[in-house]
Amino acid sequence: MKFKDHLKEQLKNPEFKSEYEALGSEYEIIRQIIEARSELNLTQKELAERTGIKQSNISRLERGTYTPSLKSLMKVAKGLNKELHIEFK
């Protein structure tokens, strides 16, 4: 199952949806990382090798139980062949 499909299914639960919306920015970056990794057909281990970040930390990041530093996000972006953009709105 793709992440988008899983998320769509989970958002049907009102309690999940409320929590998801409260943490919108955090979940958005997680979603983008998982999606980019999937598009490149990379495992967490392969992304870890590309970034120098432990696979366990990649896993924790994707589960939302690890808050990465800006430096870590920059490594992840580079490992995914992406640019990191941060902005205030």
Backbone as a chain_set.jsonl record, in Angstrom:
{"seq": "MKFKDHLKEQLKNPEFKSEYEALGSEYEIIRQIIEARSELNLTQKELAERTGIKQSNISRLERGTYTPSLKSLMKVAKGLNKELHIEFK", "coords": {"N": [[0.851, -1.177, 0.0], [0.567, 2.183, -0.836], [1.883, 5.159, 0.699], [0.248, 7.455, 0.474], [-2.276, 6.345, 0.019], [-2.635, 4.907, 2.364], [-2.604, 7.006, 4.238], [-4.881, 8.433, 3.42], [-6.852, 6.604, 4.09], [-6.505, 6.472, 6.882], [-7.178, 9.082, 7.611], [-9.889, 9.063, 7.661], [-10.651, 8.471, 10.159], [-11.83, 10.367, 12.745], [-10.46, 11.154, 15.129], [-7.756, 10.609, 14.526], [-7.483, 12.296, 12.313], [-7.782, 14.838, 13.475], [-5.524, 14.968, 15.174], [-3.537, 14.667, 13.242], [-3.863, 16.999, 11.706], [-3.2, 18.891, 13.62], [-0.521, 18.486, 13.852], [0.446, 19.138, 11.384], [2.676, 20.324, 9.8], [4.86, 18.844, 10.671], [4.097, 16.208, 9.987], [3.913, 16.575, 7.264], [6.561, 16.924, 6.305], [7.538, 14.405, 6.936], [5.895, 12.842, 5.304], [6.76, 13.724, 2.776], [9.419, 12.847, 2.77], [9.143, 10.025, 2.93], [7.687, 9.573, 0.583], [9.48, 10.529, -1.411], [11.612, 8.772, -1.023], [10.378, 6.363, -1.67], [9.757, 6.815, -4.374], [12.287, 6.722, -5.459], [12.793, 4.11, -5.099], [14.195, 3.257, -2.826], [15.416, 1.578, 0.031], [15.12, 1.977, 3.598], [17.592, 1.398, 4.659], [19.294, 1.782, 2.455], [18.946, 4.542, 2.072], [20.014, 5.404, 4.458], [22.69, 4.665, 4.09], [23.357, 6.415, 2.005], [23.199, 8.838, 3.309], [24.625, 8.787, 5.666], [23.369, 8.62, 8.03], [22.102, 6.714, 10.706], [20.24, 3.738, 10.039], [18.259, 3.118, 11.845], [17.598, 5.626, 12.83], [16.554, 6.811, 10.544], [14.265, 5.26, 10.289], [12.949, 5.949, 12.72], [12.553, 8.664, 12.22], [10.765, 8.558, 10.046], [8.611, 7.402, 11.319], [7.893, 9.367, 13.006], [8.91, 9.632, 15.537], [11.299, 10.754, 16.047], [12.972, 13.736, 16.149], [14.52, 15.452, 13.76], [17.629, 17.239, 13.323], [18.38, 20.344, 11.672], [20.639, 19.971, 10.151], [20.584, 17.184, 9.792], [18.233, 16.941, 8.268], [19.106, 18.219, 5.975], [21.04, 16.397, 5.089], [19.384, 14.214, 4.546], [17.805, 15.286, 2.483], [19.793, 15.654, 0.499], [20.543, 12.976, 0.145], [18.274, 12.065, -1.054], [18.336, 13.271, -3.452], [17.301, 15.839, -3.516], [16.413, 19.288, -2.844], [16.493, 21.16, 0.139], [14.08, 23.259, 1.443], [13.11, 25.771, 3.593], [10.649, 27.715, 5.097], [8.96, 30.561, 6.459], [5.571, 31.309, 6.913]], "CA": [[0.0, 0.0, 0.0], [1.314, 3.433, -0.878], [1.661, 6.019, 1.854], [-0.905, 8.33, 0.215], [-3.493, 5.552, 0.202], [-2.738, 4.615, 3.795], [-2.976, 8.253, 4.901], [-6.275, 8.709, 3.068], [-7.674, 5.696, 4.887], [-6.395, 6.869, 8.286], [-7.847, 10.365, 7.809], [-11.318, 8.827, 7.865], [-10.824, 8.406, 11.612], [-11.85, 11.76, 13.219], [-9.415, 11.401, 16.132], [-6.491, 10.652, 13.789], [-7.491, 13.497, 11.483], [-7.563, 15.982, 14.353], [-4.116, 14.951, 15.581], [-2.741, 14.879, 12.029], [-3.94, 18.414, 11.347], [-2.474, 19.651, 14.642], [0.906, 18.289, 13.598], [0.522, 19.193, 9.935], [3.994, 20.568, 9.232], [5.717, 17.709, 11.002], [3.705, 15.085, 9.149], [4.165, 16.902, 5.859], [7.951, 16.61, 5.977], [7.638, 12.944, 6.976], [5.25, 12.351, 4.076], [7.621, 14.016, 1.635], [10.595, 11.973, 2.831], [8.716, 8.67, 2.571], [7.306, 9.571, -0.827], [10.689, 10.663, -2.229], [12.358, 7.519, -0.898], [9.632, 5.362, -2.439], [9.912, 7.115, -5.799], [13.636, 6.286, -5.84], [12.869, 2.682, -4.772], [15.246, 3.083, -1.832], [15.053, 1.098, 1.349], [15.651, 2.847, 4.646], [19.018, 1.085, 4.764], [19.988, 2.449, 1.351], [18.953, 5.968, 2.36], [20.974, 5.575, 5.542], [24.024, 4.601, 3.49], [23.557, 7.639, 1.226], [23.196, 10.031, 4.158], [25.477, 8.653, 6.844], [22.478, 8.587, 9.192], [21.76, 5.336, 11.036], [18.953, 3.267, 9.531], [17.279, 3.203, 12.934], [17.14, 7.025, 12.902], [15.669, 7.015, 9.381], [13.001, 4.629, 10.68], [12.315, 6.773, 13.743], [12.122, 9.889, 11.548], [9.573, 8.253, 9.256], [7.512, 7.093, 12.245], [7.561, 10.573, 13.748], [9.389, 9.539, 16.918], [12.629, 11.359, 16.072], [12.961, 15.084, 15.6], [15.856, 15.638, 13.202], [18.214, 18.572, 13.272], [18.427, 20.923, 10.326], [21.754, 19.301, 9.477], [20.095, 15.858, 9.389], [17.296, 17.122, 7.148], [19.906, 18.548, 4.791], [21.623, 15.133, 4.639], [18.305, 13.422, 3.958], [17.482, 15.901, 1.195], [20.866, 15.323, -0.446], [20.435, 11.548, -0.135], [17.095, 11.864, -1.909], [18.542, 14.11, -4.648], [16.362, 16.947, -3.393], [16.854, 20.488, -2.15], [15.701, 21.45, 1.321], [13.616, 24.637, 1.525], [12.366, 26.05, 4.817], [10.121, 29.082, 5.031], [7.926, 30.985, 7.394], [4.437, 31.88, 6.179]], "C": [[0.899, 1.243, 0.0], [0.935, 4.306, 0.31], [0.419, 6.889, 1.663], [-2.215, 7.593, 0.474], [-3.722, 5.235, 1.677], [-3.206, 5.857, 4.558], [-4.454, 8.578, 4.645], [-7.224, 7.861, 3.912], [-7.679, 6.123, 6.36], [-7.146, 8.168, 8.571], [-9.358, 10.232, 7.941], [-11.653, 8.745, 9.353], [-10.748, 9.832, 12.159], [-10.754, 12.089, 14.235], [-8.043, 11.51, 15.458], [-6.391, 11.94, 12.986], [-7.199, 14.743, 12.311], [-6.102, 16.088, 14.766], [-3.211, 15.239, 14.39], [-2.72, 16.358, 11.652], [-3.193, 19.284, 12.353], [-0.963, 19.573, 14.428], [1.216, 18.368, 12.107], [1.907, 19.353, 9.346], [4.926, 19.395, 9.473], [5.387, 16.51, 10.119], [3.974, 15.348, 7.673], [5.598, 16.563, 5.471], [8.169, 15.101, 5.988], [7.056, 12.356, 5.694], [6.156, 12.549, 2.871], [8.857, 13.118, 1.606], [10.227, 10.557, 2.389], [8.39, 8.589, 1.079], [8.54, 9.644, -1.73], [11.519, 9.378, -2.185], [11.691, 6.414, -1.717], [9.793, 5.568, -3.939], [11.279, 6.668, -6.32], [13.849, 4.791, -5.598], [14.023, 2.387, -3.822], [14.669, 2.476, -0.558], [15.567, 2.117, 2.368], [17.153, 2.628, 4.801], [19.809, 1.794, 3.67], [20.046, 3.958, 1.555], [19.951, 6.271, 3.471], [22.405, 5.576, 5.002], [24.347, 5.871, 2.699], [23.77, 8.869, 2.106], [24.196, 9.982, 5.304], [24.68, 8.702, 8.139], [22.126, 7.127, 9.449], [20.379, 4.98, 10.496], [17.89, 3.373, 10.611], [16.752, 4.633, 13.085], [16.263, 7.386, 11.706], [14.29, 6.446, 9.715], [12.249, 5.485, 11.689], [11.805, 8.084, 13.149], [10.82, 9.648, 10.796], [8.375, 7.894, 10.126], [7.086, 8.318, 13.042], [8.002, 10.541, 15.194], [10.786, 10.117, 17.086], [12.53, 12.727, 15.435], [14.368, 15.394, 15.086], [16.329, 17.085, 13.309], [18.144, 19.077, 11.832], [19.519, 20.241, 9.514], [21.329, 17.922, 8.976], [19.124, 15.965, 8.217], [18.031, 17.456, 5.866], [20.559, 17.282, 4.222], [20.569, 14.266, 3.954], [17.941, 13.972, 2.581], [18.524, 15.532, 0.148], [20.802, 13.851, -0.835], [19.271, 11.197, -1.036], [17.179, 12.655, -3.212], [17.549, 15.272, -4.688], [17.058, 18.148, -2.773], [15.932, 20.688, -0.959], [15.363, 22.933, 1.32], [12.796, 24.78, 2.792], [11.895, 27.48, 4.739], [9.108, 29.323, 6.124], [6.806, 31.604, 6.564], [3.564, 32.638, 7.138]], "O": [[1.87, 1.323, 0.753], [-0.166, 4.213, 0.852], [-0.376, 7.043, 2.59], [-3.143, 8.14, 1.07], [-4.848, 5.288, 2.173], [-4.089, 5.775, 5.412], [-5.179, 8.954, 5.565], [-8.257, 8.336, 4.382], [-8.727, 6.134, 7.005], [-7.694, 8.336, 9.661], [-10.035, 11.198, 8.296], [-12.804, 8.93, 9.75], [-9.695, 10.46, 12.05], [-10.186, 13.181, 14.204], [-7.26, 12.402, 15.784], [-5.35, 12.597, 12.976], [-6.44, 15.61, 11.878], [-5.512, 17.167, 14.714], [-2.23, 15.971, 14.515], [-1.667, 16.901, 11.317], [-2.615, 20.305, 11.979], [-0.227, 20.492, 14.787], [2.153, 17.728, 11.63], [2.284, 18.582, 8.464], [5.687, 19.0, 8.589], [6.284, 15.872, 9.568], [4.238, 14.413, 6.918], [5.827, 15.973, 4.414], [8.898, 14.572, 5.149], [7.657, 11.477, 5.077], [6.303, 11.65, 2.042], [9.288, 12.682, 0.539], [10.922, 9.96, 1.567], [8.781, 7.637, 0.403], [8.635, 8.902, -2.708], [12.064, 8.954, -3.203], [12.368, 5.626, -2.377], [9.948, 4.604, -4.689], [11.411, 6.283, -7.481], [14.931, 4.261, -5.85], [14.739, 1.399, -3.985], [13.569, 2.825, -0.131], [16.35, 3.005, 2.032], [17.898, 3.576, 5.047], [20.877, 2.346, 3.934], [21.059, 4.591, 1.256], [20.652, 7.282, 3.424], [23.229, 6.393, 5.412], [25.482, 6.346, 2.722], [24.437, 9.823, 1.704], [24.571, 11.019, 5.851], [25.254, 8.813, 9.222], [21.878, 6.378, 8.504], [19.467, 5.807, 10.493], [16.737, 3.687, 10.316], [15.587, 4.829, 13.431], [15.331, 8.179, 11.838], [13.27, 7.082, 9.45], [11.051, 5.722, 11.536], [10.738, 8.564, 13.534], [9.883, 10.44, 10.896], [7.234, 8.069, 9.7], [6.035, 8.309, 13.683], [7.525, 11.336, 16.003], [11.39, 9.985, 18.15], [12.057, 12.86, 14.307], [15.296, 15.577, 15.874], [15.529, 18.019, 13.375], [17.88, 18.314, 10.903], [19.339, 19.966, 8.327], [21.674, 17.535, 7.86], [19.188, 15.168, 7.281], [17.627, 17.026, 4.786], [20.622, 17.116, 3.004], [20.829, 13.661, 2.914], [17.787, 13.211, 1.626], [18.177, 15.141, -0.966], [20.983, 13.507, -2.003], [19.277, 10.161, -1.701], [16.218, 12.705, -3.98], [17.03, 15.635, -5.744], [18.163, 18.032, -2.242], [14.733, 20.418, -1.039], [16.254, 23.774, 1.208], [11.883, 23.991, 3.035], [12.657, 28.367, 4.355], [8.485, 28.395, 6.639], [7.071, 32.343, 5.616], [2.548, 33.203, 6.734]]}, "num_chains": 1, "name": "protein.A"}
